[in-house]
Amino acid sequence: AAAQTPPPRPSPPAVVRVRDWAKANSFQVQWLKRDEILQLAKGDTKLVLTANSREARINGVRVWLLKPFEYREGAGYLAQLDLDATIAPVLRPPRHAKKIRHICLDPGHGGKDPGYRIGSQEEKRFSLALAYELKDQLSRAGYKVTLTRTNDTFVDLPERPIQARKEGADLFLSLHFNATEGDRNEARGAEVYCLTPAGASSTADGSDGPSTGSLLGNRNDAKNLLLAYQVQKALMRTPGTEDRGVRRARFAVLRDATMPAILIEAGFLSHPVEGKKIQESAYRRDIAKAIVQGVRAYQRVVESKK
């Protein structure tokens, strides 16, 4: 008899009722603010969701969801994509196949590309200064460290992750500082980006390009998110740093990275107070210290034998 064609597998649901997910995963559900802010808790793990918003907090760290947490007709719903690609990497961390020994640092901009310019202060100068400080601290912690640029030269964006791959780097960290054309007294703080999963829109305007399909860097989606989360968590220990959260973008340096990769916006050059602090070597030393702590926290988790 002719072999019968198996029935097609049903597609997974696009959204999941939060109370069903919480029950299945042994989380307690509690409204912190009725019909507005919902908390899911299990032991030391706390997930806080804001109704009809992409803003969430995982263990106190701000994380931007891929889709809003929908609250309608008395029930809350999370996108399956967020459960898989935003929440699961933190709650059930992926494992690294080999030990993390080599880190590639990517000082943003350089040469003809100054990055943000505030008066006479150019981003490219401070991203390189941060890279050298971070290289020193990572080297003392036992890592091999390479840089995509070591002076004021221009390196094409696609070439940067290619360099990291050729050198056999285990992690790729792109270093930047932010700025705003709006109210300079308002925008401040640190944010860490990782690559947007296929099928989702980014939180960075204009970074999606013509397609939201799968990219080479999406092979490391879970590790990208976890690395971004651990670094953002550590950066929040730097005194006076505002938590702008873990965000998603299809930046060129993240799209083709073959290893876990993140882009760090370590503060706002345009802010009248934070901008001056960024110019101080002692403050950049504190930022670098936090990034090292984040990398080491990520390493402890992904190399755990549990």
C-alpha positions as CSV (number, residue, x, y, z in Angstrom):
1,A,0.0,0.0,0.0
2,A,1.1,3.5,-0.7
3,A,2.5,5.3,2.3
4,Q,0.1,7.9,3.6
5,T,1.3,11.5,4.0
6,P,1.4,12.4,7.7
7,P,-1.0,15.2,8.7
8,P,0.7,18.6,9.0
9,R,1.9,19.5,12.5
10,P,-0.3,22.2,14.0
11,S,1.4,25.6,14.3
12,P,2.2,26.7,17.8
13,P,-0.1,29.4,19.2
14,A,1.0,33.0,18.5
15,V,0.1,34.0,22.1
16,V,-0.2,32.2,25.3
17,R,-2.5,33.0,28.3
18,V,-0.2,34.1,31.1
19,R,-2.0,32.3,33.9
20,D,-1.8,29.0,32.0
21,W,1.9,29.5,31.4
22,A,2.4,30.5,35.1
23,K,0.6,27.4,36.3
24,A,2.5,25.1,34.1
25,N,5.8,26.6,35.3
26,S,4.9,26.9,39.0
27,F,4.8,30.7,39.1
28,Q,2.6,32.6,41.5
29,V,0.6,35.4,39.9
30,Q,-0.2,38.7,41.6
31,W,-1.4,42.1,40.5
32,L,1.0,44.8,41.8
33,K,-1.4,47.4,40.3
34,R,-4.8,46.0,39.4
35,D,-5.2,45.5,35.6
36,E,-1.9,47.4,35.0
37,I,1.2,45.7,36.5
38,L,1.3,41.9,36.9
39,Q,4.0,40.0,38.7
40,L,4.9,36.3,38.2
41,A,7.1,34.9,41.0
42,K,8.8,31.6,41.8
43,G,11.5,31.6,44.5
44,D,13.9,34.4,43.7
45,T,12.7,34.8,40.1
46,K,10.3,37.6,39.4
47,L,8.8,38.6,36.1
48,V,6.9,41.9,36.0
49,L,4.7,42.8,33.0
50,T,2.9,46.0,32.2
51,A,-0.5,45.7,30.5
52,N,-0.4,46.5,26.7
53,S,3.3,47.5,26.8
54,R,6.6,46.0,25.6
55,E,8.3,47.0,28.9
56,A,9.0,44.2,31.3
57,R,11.4,43.5,34.2
58,I,13.1,40.2,34.8
59,N,14.6,40.0,38.3
60,G,14.6,43.8,38.4
61,V,16.3,44.3,35.0
62,R,14.4,46.2,32.4
63,V,13.9,44.0,29.3
64,W,11.9,45.1,26.2
65,L,9.5,42.4,24.9
66,L,9.3,41.6,21.2
67,K,5.5,42.0,21.4
68,P,3.3,43.9,23.9
69,F,1.9,42.0,26.9
70,E,-1.7,42.0,25.9
71,Y,-4.4,42.4,28.6
72,R,-8.0,42.1,27.3
73,E,-11.3,40.9,28.7
74,G,-9.7,40.1,32.1
75,A,-6.9,37.9,30.8
76,G,-3.2,38.6,29.9
77,Y,-1.4,37.1,26.9
78,L,2.3,36.9,26.0
79,A,3.7,36.2,22.6
80,Q,5.1,32.7,22.2
81,L,8.1,34.3,20.6
82,D,8.8,36.2,23.8
83,L,8.4,33.1,26.0
84,D,10.9,31.4,23.7
85,A,13.4,34.1,22.9
86,T,13.1,36.7,25.7
87,I,12.1,34.9,28.9
88,A,13.4,31.3,28.4
89,P,17.1,32.3,27.9
90,V,17.1,33.9,31.4
91,L,15.0,31.3,33.2
92,R,16.5,28.3,31.4
93,P,20.0,29.5,30.2
94,P,21.6,27.9,27.2
95,R,24.9,26.1,27.5
96,H,28.2,27.0,25.8
97,A,29.8,24.2,23.9
98,K,33.3,25.4,24.8
99,K,34.9,27.6,27.4
100,I,34.9,31.3,26.8
101,R,38.5,32.4,26.5
102,H,38.6,35.0,23.7
103,I,36.6,38.2,23.5
104,C,36.5,40.6,20.6
105,L,35.9,44.3,21.4
106,D,34.5,46.5,18.7
107,P,35.1,50.3,19.5
108,G,32.3,52.0,17.6
109,H,32.9,54.4,14.7
110,G,36.5,55.7,13.9
111,G,38.3,57.6,11.2
112,K,35.9,59.4,8.9
113,D,33.0,58.3,11.1
114,P,33.0,60.2,14.3
115,G,29.8,58.8,15.7
116,Y,27.8,61.3,17.8
117,R,29.5,64.7,18.2
118,I,28.6,66.9,21.1
119,G,30.6,70.1,20.7
120,S,34.2,69.1,20.3
121,Q,33.6,65.7,21.9
122,E,33.3,62.7,19.5
123,E,31.9,59.3,20.3
124,K,34.7,57.5,18.4
125,R,37.3,58.8,20.9
126,F,35.5,57.6,24.0
127,S,34.4,54.2,22.5
128,L,38.1,53.5,21.8
129,A,39.2,54.7,25.3
130,L,36.5,52.4,26.8
131,A,37.8,49.5,24.7
132,Y,41.3,49.9,25.9
133,E,40.2,50.1,29.6
134,L,38.0,47.1,29.1
135,K,40.8,45.2,27.3
136,D,43.1,45.8,30.3
137,Q,40.5,44.6,32.8
138,L,39.5,41.5,30.7
139,S,43.1,40.6,30.2
140,R,43.8,40.8,33.9
141,A,40.8,38.5,34.4
142,G,42.4,35.9,32.1
143,Y,40.8,36.5,28.8
144,K,42.4,36.8,25.4
145,V,41.2,40.2,23.9
146,T,41.4,41.6,20.4
147,L,40.0,44.8,19.0
148,T,38.4,45.5,15.6
149,R,40.3,48.9,15.6
150,T,43.2,50.0,17.8
151,N,43.4,53.6,16.7
152,D,41.4,56.3,14.9
153,T,40.8,54.4,11.7
154,F,37.6,53.6,9.8
155,V,36.5,49.9,9.7
156,D,33.5,49.0,7.6
157,L,30.6,47.6,9.7
158,P,30.4,44.2,8.0
159,E,34.1,43.7,8.4
160,R,33.9,43.9,12.2
161,P,32.1,40.6,12.9
162,I,34.2,39.0,10.1
163,Q,37.4,40.0,12.0
164,A,35.9,38.4,15.2
165,R,35.2,35.2,13.3
166,K,38.6,35.0,11.7
167,E,40.3,35.5,15.1
168,G,38.2,32.8,16.7
169,A,36.5,35.0,19.3
170,D,34.0,33.4,21.6
171,L,32.1,36.7,22.3
172,F,31.7,40.0,20.4
173,L,31.1,43.3,22.3
174,S,30.5,46.4,20.3
175,L,31.1,49.6,22.4
176,H,29.2,52.8,21.9
177,F,27.9,56.0,23.6
178,N,24.5,57.5,23.0
179,A,23.1,60.9,22.2
180,T,19.8,62.6,21.6
181,E,18.6,65.5,19.5
182,G,15.7,66.0,21.9
183,D,15.7,67.1,25.6
184,R,19.3,66.5,26.6
185,N,18.4,66.8,30.3
186,E,16.1,63.8,30.0
187,A,17.8,61.1,28.0
188,R,20.5,59.3,30.1
189,G,21.5,55.8,31.1
190,A,22.7,52.5,29.6
191,E,21.1,50.0,27.2
192,V,22.3,46.8,25.7
193,Y,21.2,45.5,22.3
194,C,21.1,42.0,20.9
195,L,19.9,40.8,17.5
196,T,16.2,40.8,16.9
197,P,14.8,37.2,16.3
198,A,13.3,36.4,12.9
199,G,9.7,37.5,12.5
200,A,9.8,40.3,15.1
201,S,10.3,44.1,14.9
202,S,13.2,45.8,16.6
203,T,13.1,48.4,19.4
204,A,15.7,50.5,17.5
205,D,14.0,52.6,14.8
206,G,15.3,52.0,11.4
207,S,17.5,49.0,12.2
208,D,15.3,46.4,10.5
209,G,16.0,47.2,6.9
210,P,14.0,45.5,4.1
211,S,13.4,42.2,5.9
212,T,12.7,40.7,9.3
213,G,13.8,37.2,8.2
214,S,16.5,35.0,9.7
215,L,20.1,36.2,9.8
216,L,23.3,34.4,10.5
217,G,23.5,35.9,14.0
218,N,20.1,34.5,14.9
219,R,21.7,31.1,15.4
220,N,22.8,32.5,18.8
221,D,19.5,34.2,19.8
222,A,19.3,32.6,23.3
223,K,22.9,33.3,24.1
224,N,22.7,36.9,22.6
225,L,19.8,37.7,24.9
226,L,21.4,36.1,28.0
227,L,24.7,38.0,27.4
228,A,22.8,41.3,26.9
229,Y,20.8,40.6,30.1
230,Q,23.8,39.8,32.3
231,V,25.8,42.9,31.0
232,Q,22.8,45.2,31.5
233,K,22.3,43.8,35.0
234,A,25.9,44.5,35.9
235,L,25.8,48.0,34.4
236,M,23.0,48.9,36.7
237,R,25.4,48.5,39.6
238,T,27.3,51.6,38.3
239,P,26.2,54.4,40.6
240,G,23.7,56.8,39.0
241,T,23.2,54.7,35.9
242,E,19.6,54.7,34.6
243,D,18.3,51.3,33.4
244,R,17.2,51.8,29.7
245,G,16.9,48.1,29.3
246,V,17.8,45.1,27.1
247,R,16.7,46.0,23.6
248,R,16.6,44.4,20.1
249,A,18.1,45.6,16.8
250,R,19.3,44.4,13.5
251,F,22.5,46.4,13.6
252,A,25.0,45.5,10.9
253,V,27.6,44.4,13.5
254,L,25.1,42.0,15.1
255,R,23.6,40.5,11.9
256,D,26.5,38.4,10.8
257,A,28.2,37.6,14.1
258,T,28.9,33.9,14.3
259,M,29.4,34.1,18.1
260,P,27.2,35.6,20.9
261,A,27.2,39.3,20.2
262,I,25.9,42.5,21.8
263,L,26.1,46.2,21.3
264,I,26.5,48.3,24.4
265,E,25.3,52.0,24.6
266,A,27.1,52.8,27.9
267,G,25.6,56.3,28.4
268,F,24.5,59.6,26.8
269,L,27.2,62.0,25.7
270,S,24.4,64.6,25.2
271,H,23.3,64.6,28.9
272,P,24.9,67.5,30.7
273,V,25.9,65.4,33.7
274,E,26.4,61.9,32.2
275,G,28.2,63.3,29.2
276,K,30.9,64.9,31.4
277,K,31.3,61.7,33.4
278,I,31.9,59.7,30.2
279,Q,34.9,62.0,29.5
280,E,36.5,60.9,32.8
281,S,38.7,57.9,32.8
282,A,37.6,56.9,36.3
283,Y,34.0,56.7,35.1
284,R,34.9,54.6,32.1
285,R,36.9,52.4,34.4
286,D,33.6,51.8,36.4
287,I,31.8,51.0,33.2
288,A,34.4,48.5,32.1
289,K,34.4,46.9,35.5
290,A,30.6,46.4,35.2
291,I,31.0,44.9,31.7
292,V,33.6,42.4,33.0
293,Q,31.2,41.4,35.8
294,G,28.5,40.9,33.2
295,V,30.7,38.7,31.0
296,R,31.8,36.6,33.9
297,A,28.2,36.2,35.2
298,Y,27.2,35.0,31.7
299,Q,30.2,32.6,31.6
300,R,29.3,31.1,35.0
301,V,25.8,30.4,33.8
302,V,26.5,29.0,30.3
303,E,29.5,26.9,31.5
304,S,27.5,25.4,34.4
305,K,27.3,21.6,34.3
306,K,23.8,21.6,35.8
